[in-house]
Amino acid sequence: MNLKVIVAGTIIVGALIFGATTFMESNIEYMDFESAQNINKKVQVKGKWVKEKESSFDASKSQFTFYMVDDNAVEMKVVLDGAKPNNFEIATEVVAKGRFKDGYFHANELLTKCPSKYEGDGEAVKKTL
């Protein structure tokens, strides 16, 4: 067989395998805390920050710790690698990306959903009707 065909075939197969594994790793599912405890892969958990519980930043480890409750009302300690996001205090929802380990949810990314400045309470519309 031609050496060029063998080399080209090997490169194509390698690229397909690399692409498939990269896609599988980037495909992060939404789960609740209970399901995240039973699976050993990176997941996303959506919920709300429990403002009544303590939150802190450990500068020596560069970790932000807070408590979050998911959509099934399960409360969990979340440890984020990095600092607290700037808009964390005004967030209406939080999405933590990471995995469950050592009795808490270890996040490496945190997304916040903030209230829109364009949303109103509806009073202006009611007054015009």
Backbone as JSON, one array per atom type, in Angstrom:
{
  "sequence": "MNLKVIVAGTIIVGALIFGATTFMESNIEYMDFESAQNINKKVQVKGKWVKEKESSFDASKSQFTFYMVDDNAVEMKVVLDGAKPNNFEIATEVVAKGRFKDGYFHANELLTKCPSKYEGDGEAVKKTL",
  "N": [[0.83, -1.19, 0.0], [0.3, 2.28, -0.5], [2.37, 4.57, 1.15], [1.63, 7.19, 1.73], [-1.18, 7.08, 1.77], [-1.65, 5.46, 3.99], [-0.56, 7.04, 6.07], [-2.2, 9.33, 5.84], [-4.71, 8.17, 6.38], [-4.32, 7.35, 9.05], [-3.98, 9.83, 10.31], [-6.51, 10.98, 9.88], [-8.21, 9.19, 11.28], [-7.16, 9.53, 13.85], [-7.79, 12.26, 14.26], [-10.59, 12.14, 14.22], [-11.1, 10.57, 16.53], [-9.98, 12.23, 18.5], [-11.66, 14.5, 18.19], [-14.18, 13.4, 18.9], [-13.78, 12.66, 21.61], [-13.24, 15.15, 22.73], [-15.66, 16.46, 22.27], [-17.38, 14.91, 23.88], [-16.39, 15.5, 26.42], [-16.95, 18.19, 26.6], [-19.65, 18.29, 26.63], [-21.74, 19.05, 28.94], [-23.95, 18.06, 31.35], [-27.05, 19.19, 32.84], [-27.86, 18.81, 36.2], [-29.22, 17.84, 39.41], [-28.15, 18.25, 42.86], [-28.27, 15.77, 44.15], [-28.17, 13.85, 42.08], [-25.68, 14.52, 41.05], [-23.96, 13.64, 43.02], [-23.85, 10.95, 42.58], [-22.54, 10.49, 40.23], [-19.51, 10.49, 38.43], [-18.46, 12.78, 36.91], [-18.04, 15.93, 35.19], [-20.56, 18.27, 35.81], [-23.46, 20.47, 35.57], [-25.1, 22.46, 37.93], [-28.06, 24.01, 38.73], [-29.35, 26.64, 40.69], [-30.08, 28.52, 43.7], [-28.37, 30.99, 45.6], [-27.79, 30.62, 49.02], [-28.32, 33.02, 51.05], [-28.41, 33.42, 53.76], [-26.6, 31.74, 54.93], [-23.12, 31.33, 55.76], [-20.61, 32.77, 53.7], [-17.39, 32.77, 52.17], [-14.04, 33.84, 51.29], [-11.06, 32.26, 50.64], [-7.97, 33.34, 50.53], [-5.43, 32.16, 50.46], [-5.8, 29.67, 49.24], [-7.16, 30.49, 47.06], [-10.01, 30.24, 46.81], [-13.53, 30.4, 46.77], [-16.16, 30.01, 48.98], [-19.49, 28.99, 49.43], [-23.03, 28.51, 50.1], [-25.55, 26.71, 48.4], [-28.8, 26.15, 47.08], [-30.48, 23.71, 45.25], [-32.85, 23.16, 42.49], [-34.49, 21.2, 43.54], [-34.64, 21.69, 46.18], [-32.44, 20.88, 47.68], [-29.79, 21.48, 49.74], [-26.38, 22.5, 49.49], [-22.89, 22.68, 50.15], [-20.74, 24.7, 48.29], [-17.67, 24.93, 46.69], [-15.73, 27.11, 45.03], [-13.2, 27.35, 42.63], [-11.34, 30.08, 42.58], [-12.14, 33.64, 42.66], [-15.04, 35.33, 44.09], [-17.71, 36.01, 41.87], [-18.27, 39.27, 40.36], [-20.95, 40.21, 40.23], [-22.34, 38.63, 42.03], [-23.87, 39.06, 44.38], [-26.28, 40.2, 43.52], [-27.44, 38.3, 41.99], [-30.07, 36.33, 40.64], [-30.26, 33.67, 40.04], [-27.98, 30.88, 40.11], [-25.5, 29.04, 38.41], [-23.53, 26.35, 38.87], [-20.61, 24.84, 37.72], [-19.03, 21.8, 37.81], [-17.88, 19.13, 39.9], [-18.96, 16.65, 42.27], [-17.26, 16.11, 45.26], [-15.48, 14.91, 48.12], [-17.55, 15.45, 49.97], [-18.73, 17.85, 49.27], [-19.74, 20.2, 46.66], [-17.54, 20.75, 44.17], [-16.68, 23.39, 42.34], [-15.51, 24.68, 39.23], [-16.24, 26.7, 37.68], [-18.54, 29.4, 37.61], [-21.69, 30.61, 36.89], [-23.81, 33.43, 36.72], [-27.15, 34.59, 36.95], [-28.58, 37.58, 36.48], [-30.99, 40.07, 37.51], [-32.86, 41.66, 34.96], [-32.36, 44.94, 33.77], [-34.31, 45.93, 32.27], [-36.67, 44.78, 32.94], [-39.73, 45.4, 34.46], [-42.02, 46.17, 37.16], [-44.56, 46.15, 36.27], [-46.39, 48.1, 36.97], [-46.42, 50.55, 35.58], [-47.59, 49.86, 33.17], [-50.13, 49.08, 34.01], [-51.21, 51.48, 34.86], [-51.62, 52.89, 32.52], [-53.68, 51.59, 31.33]],
  "CA": [[0.0, 0.0, 0.0], [1.01, 3.55, -0.59], [2.68, 5.13, 2.47], [0.85, 8.42, 1.91], [-2.55, 6.7, 2.11], [-1.62, 4.97, 5.37], [-0.35, 8.2, 6.95], [-3.42, 10.15, 5.79], [-5.76, 7.44, 7.09], [-4.0, 7.41, 10.48], [-4.25, 11.2, 10.76], [-7.97, 11.17, 9.88], [-8.77, 8.41, 12.4], [-6.75, 10.22, 15.08], [-8.57, 13.49, 14.39], [-11.96, 11.76, 14.6], [-11.09, 10.14, 17.93], [-9.76, 13.44, 19.3], [-12.88, 15.31, 18.13], [-15.24, 12.74, 19.65], [-13.53, 12.76, 23.05], [-13.39, 16.56, 23.11], [-17.1, 16.75, 22.3], [-17.98, 14.25, 25.05], [-15.97, 16.21, 27.63], [-17.57, 19.52, 26.64], [-21.09, 18.1, 26.78], [-21.96, 19.04, 30.37], [-25.36, 17.92, 31.64], [-27.65, 19.8, 34.01], [-28.31, 17.83, 37.19], [-29.38, 18.36, 40.77], [-27.04, 17.81, 43.71], [-28.39, 14.33, 44.45], [-27.65, 13.1, 40.92], [-24.25, 14.83, 40.91], [-23.2, 12.83, 43.98], [-23.78, 9.57, 42.12], [-21.86, 10.41, 38.94], [-18.15, 11.02, 38.55], [-18.07, 13.59, 35.77], [-18.37, 17.34, 35.33], [-21.97, 18.56, 35.57], [-23.93, 21.81, 35.91], [-26.21, 22.45, 38.88], [-28.71, 25.32, 38.78], [-30.03, 26.88, 41.95], [-30.02, 29.85, 44.28], [-27.44, 31.2, 46.68], [-28.4, 30.71, 50.35], [-27.68, 34.23, 51.59], [-28.39, 33.36, 55.22], [-25.45, 30.95, 55.36], [-21.81, 31.99, 55.62], [-19.8, 32.64, 52.48], [-16.07, 33.32, 52.46], [-12.99, 33.68, 50.29], [-9.77, 31.86, 51.2], [-6.96, 33.88, 49.62], [-4.29, 31.26, 50.34], [-6.17, 28.63, 48.28], [-7.91, 31.15, 45.98], [-11.29, 29.54, 46.73], [-14.72, 31.05, 47.32], [-17.07, 29.0, 49.52], [-20.84, 29.46, 49.73], [-24.04, 27.46, 50.11], [-26.5, 26.84, 47.31], [-29.92, 25.2, 47.09], [-30.86, 23.42, 43.86], [-34.28, 23.25, 42.19], [-35.19, 20.2, 44.34], [-34.52, 22.16, 47.57], [-31.31, 20.22, 48.34], [-28.76, 22.47, 50.02], [-25.04, 21.93, 49.4], [-21.74, 23.57, 50.2], [-20.07, 24.8, 46.99], [-16.34, 25.54, 46.75], [-15.36, 27.57, 43.69], [-11.8, 27.73, 42.4], [-11.3, 31.47, 42.13], [-12.82, 34.65, 43.48], [-16.48, 35.51, 43.94], [-18.04, 36.87, 40.72], [-18.61, 40.65, 40.74], [-22.39, 40.41, 40.37], [-22.88, 37.5, 42.79], [-24.86, 39.49, 45.38], [-27.56, 40.54, 42.91], [-27.85, 37.18, 41.13], [-31.34, 35.66, 40.95], [-29.97, 32.24, 39.92], [-26.56, 30.55, 39.99], [-25.18, 27.75, 37.81], [-22.18, 25.91, 39.25], [-20.09, 23.77, 36.88], [-17.98, 21.08, 38.5], [-18.23, 17.76, 40.28], [-19.09, 16.39, 43.69], [-16.15, 15.37, 45.85], [-15.16, 15.18, 49.53], [-18.7, 15.9, 50.74], [-19.24, 19.14, 48.79], [-19.68, 20.37, 45.22], [-16.32, 21.49, 43.81], [-16.94, 24.07, 41.07], [-14.41, 25.4, 38.62], [-16.85, 27.81, 36.95], [-19.81, 29.83, 38.2], [-22.45, 31.54, 36.06], [-24.87, 34.09, 37.49], [-28.23, 35.22, 36.2], [-28.95, 38.79, 37.21], [-32.25, 40.64, 37.05], [-32.69, 42.57, 33.84], [-32.72, 46.33, 34.06], [-35.46, 46.26, 31.43], [-37.87, 44.21, 33.52], [-40.39, 46.27, 35.42], [-42.99, 45.5, 38.02], [-45.85, 46.16, 35.59], [-47.24, 49.19, 37.43], [-46.54, 51.57, 34.53], [-48.55, 49.36, 32.18], [-51.45, 49.07, 34.62], [-51.71, 52.85, 34.98], [-52.04, 53.37, 31.2], [-54.89, 50.88, 30.92]],
  "C": [[0.87, 1.25, 0.0], [1.2, 4.14, 0.82], [1.87, 6.38, 2.75], [-0.59, 8.12, 2.32], [-2.62, 6.22, 3.56], [-1.46, 6.12, 6.36], [-1.6, 9.07, 7.0], [-4.56, 9.48, 6.55], [-5.55, 7.48, 8.6], [-4.32, 8.79, 11.05], [-5.76, 11.44, 10.85], [-8.61, 10.43, 11.05], [-8.4, 9.07, 13.73], [-7.54, 11.5, 15.32], [-10.01, 13.19, 14.78], [-12.06, 11.34, 16.06], [-10.91, 11.35, 18.85], [-11.02, 14.31, 19.33], [-14.01, 14.71, 18.95], [-15.01, 12.86, 21.15], [-13.66, 14.2, 23.53], [-14.86, 16.93, 23.21], [-17.74, 16.14, 23.54], [-17.6, 14.96, 26.34], [-16.64, 17.57, 27.73], [-19.07, 19.45, 26.8], [-21.41, 17.94, 28.27], [-23.46, 19.06, 30.65], [-25.78, 18.75, 32.85], [-28.15, 18.69, 34.92], [-28.62, 18.56, 38.49], [-28.25, 17.79, 41.61], [-27.08, 16.31, 43.99], [-27.84, 13.49, 43.3], [-26.15, 13.32, 40.75], [-23.4, 14.01, 41.87], [-22.97, 11.42, 43.46], [-23.03, 9.4, 40.79], [-20.48, 11.06, 39.08], [-17.74, 11.71, 37.25], [-18.53, 15.02, 36.01], [-19.82, 17.57, 34.94], [-22.26, 20.03, 35.91], [-25.11, 21.67, 36.87], [-26.75, 23.88, 38.96], [-29.43, 25.46, 40.1], [-29.91, 28.32, 42.39], [-29.02, 29.86, 45.43], [-28.22, 31.33, 47.98], [-27.7, 31.85, 51.08], [-27.56, 34.21, 53.11], [-27.19, 32.59, 55.76], [-24.16, 31.7, 55.04], [-21.2, 31.74, 54.25], [-18.46, 33.32, 52.75], [-15.12, 33.06, 51.3], [-11.69, 33.36, 51.01], [-8.68, 32.27, 50.22], [-5.78, 32.93, 49.43], [-4.55, 30.13, 49.33], [-6.84, 29.2, 47.03], [-9.22, 30.42, 45.72], [-12.38, 30.34, 47.42], [-15.7, 29.96, 47.73], [-18.41, 29.64, 49.84], [-21.79, 28.27, 49.73], [-25.09, 27.77, 49.05], [-27.59, 25.8, 47.47], [-30.35, 24.99, 45.65], [-32.37, 23.48, 43.69], [-35.12, 22.23, 42.95], [-35.07, 20.48, 45.83], [-33.45, 21.4, 48.36], [-30.21, 21.26, 48.49], [-27.4, 21.8, 50.06], [-24.0, 23.02, 49.53], [-21.05, 23.52, 48.84], [-18.74, 25.51, 47.2], [-15.92, 25.84, 45.31], [-13.89, 27.88, 43.64], [-11.78, 29.12, 41.81], [-12.09, 32.37, 43.04], [-14.32, 34.67, 43.2], [-16.74, 36.39, 42.72], [-18.52, 38.24, 41.18], [-20.1, 40.84, 41.0], [-23.08, 39.31, 41.18], [-24.0, 37.91, 43.74], [-26.23, 39.79, 44.78], [-28.12, 39.43, 42.04], [-29.18, 36.6, 41.6], [-31.19, 34.15, 40.87], [-28.46, 32.06, 39.73], [-26.45, 29.18, 39.32], [-23.73, 27.44, 38.15], [-21.78, 24.73, 38.35], [-18.93, 23.11, 37.61], [-18.4, 19.66, 38.8], [-18.26, 17.64, 41.8], [-17.88, 15.61, 44.18], [-15.95, 15.83, 47.3], [-16.32, 15.79, 50.32], [-19.23, 17.27, 50.34], [-19.15, 19.18, 47.27], [-18.5, 21.27, 44.9], [-16.52, 22.08, 42.42], [-15.68, 24.72, 40.54], [-14.91, 26.56, 37.76], [-18.2, 28.12, 37.57], [-20.45, 30.87, 37.28], [-23.55, 32.14, 36.9], [-25.89, 34.69, 36.54], [-28.71, 36.4, 37.04], [-30.28, 39.33, 36.69], [-31.98, 41.65, 35.93], [-33.1, 43.97, 34.23], [-33.92, 46.75, 33.24], [-36.76, 45.67, 31.96], [-38.45, 45.17, 34.54], [-41.35, 45.48, 36.27], [-44.39, 45.51, 37.41], [-46.76, 47.29, 36.0], [-47.44, 50.26, 36.36], [-47.55, 51.13, 33.47], [-49.95, 49.42, 32.73], [-52.05, 50.48, 34.66], [-52.2, 53.4, 33.63], [-53.32, 52.68, 30.73], [-56.05, 51.42, 31.61]]
}
